[in-house]
């Protein structure tokens, strides 16, 4: 369980409200209010800047429900605020959407560390998604950009940093939004970015959103999800989706325009958060490096594994796809 006493102040009131108050009152600083001003320093950060922060030792591998994951969520909420995005989480909690996760236990499948359901399904831990938007002319039509920010945490004394899976996807999404903001053009459709937690535990965060969305799901016209985009041969990408849809077509056109490859790939027992939206009949796609499985779910998924050129290309492709869909 995530100790109440260690929760950063930004999440204290939200989690107490959404999940029930703890048995003692917490004496912490007041909740920071989001700003509507764009911070120039944040606007000029890069995906690699974000990845360095998210894989720092104090993040402890960002396991959902852990102190490290909460620190990562605090960083991301701060970035959304400093970019001047509109909070689109729960009505009283700004960027935050709180939910709970069931217990899990670690296991290895084909050498990869992963999670399987625990025994006591009634004991649950708090976690949060982060959601912010850039309002467009058509506020009732949304293009959703997403990435999960959680990873595996610490196991048998080793930290699993999750640089590629999925700090790379988070950095990619922030890169796209910063570029759009720097250009200063108002999109026709509203652009929402979301960072899901507990993806590694079975897409729990994105499913929590779909089951209890903070805005009507029928407003979402396409979902572009980034997951493990930072390794492999430059320009060699793959896509997960349930067949051709508007999101897939936009990414494939963007890849072609960039001289890259992005082919639909069989799931082979794997998936990402786009599946939560596909199940709700919303056009969705996940972009990933074709070699995403290399050193995946291992302590070797570090900054050294990443290729900044591959991440920049993924960001360019996502940006172009968003331009097609939202402008």
Secondary structure by P-SEA (a helix, b strand, c coil): cccccccccccaaaaaaaccccccccccccbbbbbcccccccccccaaaaaaaaacccccccccccaaaaaaaaaaaaaaaaaccccccccccccbbbbcccbbbbbbccccccccccccccbbbbbbbbbbbbccccccbbbbbbbbccccccccccccccccccaaaaaaaaaaaaaaaaacccccbbbbbbbbccccccaaaaaaaaaccccccccccbbbbbcccccccccbbbbbcccccaaaaaaaaaaaaaccccccccccccccaaaaaaaacccbbbbbbccccccccccccccccccaaaaaaaaaaaaaaaaaccc
